[in-house]
Amino acid sequence: MKPTTLPIGTLAGFLLWVGLLGAALFWWSSVSRPISPELKQVLRSQPRLLQGFSLVDQYQRPFTDANLRGKWTFLFFGYTYCPDICPTTLGTLKQTLDLLRKTPQDADDLQVAFVSVDPERDRTDVLRNYMAYFDKTFIGLTGQRQQIDNLVAQTGAGYIKEAEQTPGNYLISHSSSLFLINPTGQLVAVFPPPLYPDSIASLYRELRAHY
C-alpha cells in the first residue's frame, strides 16, 4: 500500500494555515497578558515610528534613525548649561542603568541618548565631557537646528530659548520627560516627571516583557 501524499497546492495551503494560526496564537498571548496600571500611564496609545533625522554624537559620528534599530533607547532632550533638570535626570538615568545592569540581558541592548537643544553652545567636545561625567556609554547628540527640531517634533517634546541675561548667557525651558524607543525605532512610552530609578527600571522590564 502506497503512503498517502498531499498535492503540492494542498500542502502549501496547510502550511500557510499552520503559520497563520501560530502567528494568531502568539499575538493573542501577547495582547492578553495583563498590563499594570503604572505601565498603562506611560504607554502611548499608538507607537510612533521615528524617522528621517540626522545628528552627530559627541565623537562626531553620524547618528540617524538607523541607530535606533535593534536597541531600546531612552531619549532625553536638554542642554549642558541646564542648572537643574538635566543633571538630575541624567543622574537618574545612570542609577536606572546601574539597576538594569544587575541583570545583563536587561541592559545589553539598551542605550541612553541625550539630545542637546542648544547646538550653539553644546559642541561635540562639550558633550563628550558632559556625558563622561555621568556614564561613559551615554550618547550625546547635536547637529543642525532643523534636524534637532525635526526629532523634537516627532517625539512631541518642546523647548523655548529664553531672553539672554547677558550676551551668550541664557536659559532654555524644555521638556523634562523621558522618551522610550523600541528596537524597531518606534516611540512606545513617555515617562513624565517625577522620575525615580526603581520605577523606571521596573516599568522598562515590564514593557520589554511584552515585546
N, C-alpha and C positions, 0 to 999 in steps of 0.2 A: 504494500500500500504506500503510495507516494505521500510525502508530507504536504500539508496544506500550505499554499503560498498566497499572499495578497497581491493583487495588481499594484503596480508602482503608484498609480494615482491614488488608490485607496490607502496605501501605506503612508504616502506623503500627507494625505488629509488627516490620518490618525495621529501622526507625529505632530502635525500642526495643532490639532485639538489638545494633545497632551501638553504641548508647550504653552498654549493659551490658558489651560486650566492651572498649570503650575504658576504662571505669572499672576493669575487672578487670586490664587490662594496666598501668594506672597504679599500682594497688595492688600488683601483683606486682613492678613495677620498684622501688617504694619500699621494700618489705619485704625484697627480695633484695639490696639494697645492703649491703655489709659494714659492720659497726659495730665500732669499735676496742674493745679490752678496757677501755681507760680510760673510754670513754663508757658501756659496759655497767655499770661500777661505780657510776655516779651516776644512771643512768636508773631510774625507778620501773618496777616490773613492770606496773603498770596506771596510766595517767593518772587523776588525780582532779580533778573539777570543783569549783572553789571558788565558793561562792555564799552569798547571804544575810547579808552583813556590811555594816556602815555605820560609817565612820570619818570624820575630818576631817583635812585636810593642814595644813601649817604656815601657810597663808594662810586658814585656817578655811573652806576649800571642801570640800564633801562628796566622799568617796572611797568608792565601793562596788565590788562585784564587777563592775559595768558598766565601771569604769575599767580593768579588766584586758583587756577585749576590744580586739582589733586591735593589741596591743602584746606584746612579750616583756617580762617583768618579773622582775628579781632582787629577791627579798623577803628581808629580814633583820630579826630581832627583837632588840631590845636596849633600852638607855636611855642618856640623855645623861650621867649621872653615872658610867657604867661606866669603871673606871680603865684597862682594857687591851684587852679583846676587841673592844669596839665601835669605838673609834677606829682600831684596827689593821685591822679588817675593812672599815670604810668607806674607809680609805686604799687597801686592796687593790682595792676596787670602783672607786675613782677611777682607779687605774692600769689596771685591766681595761678600763674605758670608754674611756680615752685610747688604748689599743691598738686597740680596735674602731673608734674614730673615724677611724683611718687609712684604713679602707675605709668610706666614708659609709653605704653600704647596710646594713652590719652593725650600725650604731648608730642609724639614723634611727627605727626603731620599737622601741627598747629603752629601758626606764625602770628606775630603781632606787628601791625603796620601803623605808624604814626604819620599822618599826612599834615604837613605844615600849610596853614592858610596865610602865612606871612613870608612868601618867597623872596621878598626884597631883603630881609634880614637873615632868613634861615637858609644860608648857603649850605652846600653839602658838607663842608668841613665843620660847620657849626652843628649840623645834625649828627655828624659822626661822633663828636664829643658828647653830645647830649644823650644819644642813645646808649653809648657805652657806660654812662653813669648808672643807668637802670638795669640793662641786661644786654650782653653782647650779641644776642640773637635778634633783638628788636630792630625793625626796619624803619628807617626814617626816610620820608618821601617828600620831594619838592618838584618844581617844574614851572612851566608857563602858567600864568594866572588862568588862562582859558581852560587848560587841562585840569587844573585843580577845581575850578568851578564846575566843570563837567561832572567830576566824581562827586562833589558836594551835592549837586542837584539830583544825581541818580540815587543817592542814599537818603535824601530828604533832610540832610544836615543843613546847617546855616552858620553864617558869621557876619559880623559888621565891624569894620575898622572905625574906631573912634577918633575924634579930633586929636591932633598932635598937641601934647603938652609943651614940648619944646621940639625943635627940628629933629626928626628921626626918632622921637620918643612918643610912643602911642600904645594904647591897649587895643585888643581885639576881643569883642564879645563873640563867643562861639558855642556851638552845641557841645554838651558835656556827656552825651550818650555814647555807648559802645555799640558798634555795628558788627554783627557776626555773619560772615560769608561762608557758605558751604563749599565742598570741594568741586562743585560744578560751576562755581562763580556766582551763585545766587545769594542775595541778601535775604536771610531767613529769620533773623531775630534782631531786636533792638533793646539794649539794656539801659534804662534810664537811671539817673542818679536817685538816691544814694547808691553807691556801688560798694559791695563787700566781697572780698576774695572767696570766702566759703560759699556764698550764694551763687556767684558767677560760675565757680568750678562745678558745683552740684548741678546747676541748670545746663551747663555745657555738656556734662556727662549724660544727662537725661536726653537732651536733644540729639546728641551723637548716636545714642542707642536706637533712635527712631530712623536712622539712615543706614 
